[in-house]
């Protein structure tokens, strides 16, 4: 097997980013320990147009705190896409709630036309995921939620900097969450954030993410007023994230350039199609997704294994949550579109080390891989 030449993700870390983190490590202690964290709160609030943003240790922590802050009862239902990253479902179950899986539509996001069939008296929240740099049909989702007094959590982990009808990703939910894990457009190595306009919810976030400590309420620092979590983020992670946010538009511009290079080649592919965003969506181009034409469909695991022989690292598109033994008992009624994308979808290398030449090489390898697998 060849050495890996083309890897899936390389973040956009510059010397300026390293210097920003280094300065925070050196001087942001004591009275200055929250300087970069406070700046990050302000920057994120501007990006997603929310009143409050609270940085936390990772995106999963953000979902956990968001759900916990809603004060739901055991067995209450949370609607979530079946085709998404598992971290969207795990906190629901861990908090004693019940996930209700629905399909995605051609936005790759939650299909609002399915909501009517699954709503019950126990439905208390919808966790809508902006998947793969796309966004759902927000007007329909928001209308249904409002008419049924249901809270909306927007998982904007993969869409920061994108928009729907010129409204920014992260601005739609009663609560919105962000992620800064290593594969995201903006990374702190890890990290996340919870955002809202609601004063009460923001107070709940501040208590829950830090051991249930609420000094404003109790006047005591080492006093836990409730059972909370330890989901704090470091100041130097915040500094690293801040530095990248300063050039978020440029980061997206580079990703768009890579998207266009890939699309130029795949437009004429005999074997494959690529995911095209809806006109209402201005994507942040977080990832590039290819799907084989049905005549040439090969399970994604086989394609990934074959590509490694040529030094190409691919990633599978998300699995259906309901296919996993730990989630198969929860409601789902999967359609053919969701099953096909999950079984055959592939994510291409999309790091910041790409170039037109490298993308051309990647395309040639993928074309050869599918040719080999379809002529066995």
Secondary structure by P-SEA (a helix, b strand, c coil): ccccccccccccccaaaaaaaaaaaccccccccaaaaaaaaaaaaaaacccbbbbcccaaaaaaaaaaaacccccbbbbbbccccccccaaaaaacbbbbbbbbccccccccccccccccccccccccccccccccaaaaaaaaaaaabbbbbbccccccccccccccccccccbbbbbbccccccccccccccccccaaaaaaaaaaacccccccccccccccccccccccccaaaaaaaaaaaacaaaaaaaaaaaaaaaaaaacccccbbbbbbcccccccccbbbbbccccccccaaaaaaaaaaacbbbbbcccccccccccccccccccaaaaaaaabbbbccccccccaaaaaaaaaaaaaaaaaaaac
